[in-house]
């Protein structure tokens, strides 16, 4: 088995082994993964954090050994970039800009494949899982654009947004909304919902198609066109700009 380290700010994770293939997710700087298969210039990988699989361009990552892979696996002791785009200096004196949520090796992670210089105040430790903190962090990304497969401040899809916010609060969620809904504790009534819970929405066939973060004052923060705040009630999400409901509520779950 071979292993990889994401040394670029943001790497597309694609459904198939070609540039025109659908982007199903992204690999942020500092993530590590298993290499399952190689085909021409493409590698099929499985991310260590959420076990999500897809194809990446082999030129866009560094090969590492198993010892280093184990050392760099995600833990609550990681630190992450706490600004939308954060500068770091690499060992070749190059300046790179990594997106919010990118993790970097700390003193607990021996043998990093890169020597990274950074300012301590530009990076944060994982926060305790509290509803107010989850809501506050999510609200920082208002107007970040929607991007299918995106999980950075440069573009989120709905589940990429919830996964990243929860990751930085020490809660590991699967990548997709249809998988996130299988975890956590289901609430009986919307009146029980608190800031930091996740609300899930389905289509006419009963398939989960959307997820967002419950916020205070009967609102929800979610990625739909952009990261936005809308009204939430027992029917679903009401978009005041459109004057109608845009998503039908299925259930609400709590993870902390």
Rosetta blueprint (number, residue, H / E / L):
1 X L
2 X E
3 X E
4 X E
5 X E
6 X L
7 X L
8 X L
9 X L
10 X E
11 X E
12 X E
13 X E
14 X E
15 X L
16 X L
17 X L
18 X L
19 X L
20 X L
21 X L
22 X L
23 X E
24 X E
25 X E
26 X E
27 X E
28 X E
29 X L
30 X L
31 X L
32 X E
33 X E
34 X E
35 X E
36 X E
37 X E
38 X E
39 X E
40 X L
41 X L
42 X E
43 X E
44 X E
45 X E
46 X E
47 X E
48 X L
49 X L
50 X L
51 X L
52 X L
53 X E
54 X E
55 X E
56 X E
57 X E
58 X H
59 X H
60 X H
61 X L
62 X E
63 X E
64 X E
65 X L
66 X H
67 X H
68 X H
69 X H
70 X H
71 X H
72 X L
73 X L
74 X L
75 X L
76 X L
77 X L
78 X L
79 X E
80 X E
81 X E
82 X L
83 X L
84 X L
85 X E
86 X E
87 X E
88 X E
89 X E
90 X L
91 X L
92 X L
93 X L
94 X L
95 X E
96 X E
97 X E
98 X E
99 X E
100 X L
101 X L
102 X L
103 X E
104 X E
105 X L
106 X L
107 X L
108 X L
109 X L
110 X L
111 X L
112 X L
113 X L
114 X L
115 X L
116 X L
117 X E
118 X L
119 X L
120 X H
121 X H
122 X H
123 X E
124 X E
125 X E
126 X L
127 X L
128 X L
129 X L
130 X L
131 X H
132 X H
133 X H
134 X H
135 X H
136 X H
137 X H
138 X H
139 X H
140 X L
141 X L
142 X L
143 X L
144 X L
145 X E
146 X E
147 X L
148 X L
149 X L
150 X L
151 X E
152 X E
153 X L
154 X L
155 X E
156 X E
157 X L
158 X H
159 X H
160 X H
161 X H
162 X H
163 X H
164 X H
165 X H
166 X H
167 X H
168 X L
169 X L
170 X L
171 X L
172 X L
173 X L
174 X L
175 X L
176 X L
177 X H
178 X H
179 X H
180 X H
181 X L
182 X L
183 X L
184 X L
185 X E
186 X E
187 X L
188 X L
189 X L
190 X H
191 X H
192 X H
193 X L
194 X L
195 X L
196 X L
197 X L
198 X E
199 X E
200 X E
201 X E
202 X E
203 X L
204 X L
205 X L
206 X L
207 X L
208 X E
209 X E
210 X E
211 X E
212 X E
213 X E
214 X E
215 X E
216 X L
217 X L
218 X L
219 X E
220 X E
221 X E
222 X E
223 X E
224 X L
225 X L
226 X E
227 X E
228 X E
229 X E
230 X E
231 X E
232 X E
233 X L
234 X L
235 X L
236 X E
237 X E
238 X E
239 X E
240 X L
241 X L
242 X L
243 X L
244 X E
245 X E
246 X E
247 X E
248 X E
249 X E
250 X E
251 X E
252 X E
253 X E
254 X E
255 X L
256 X L
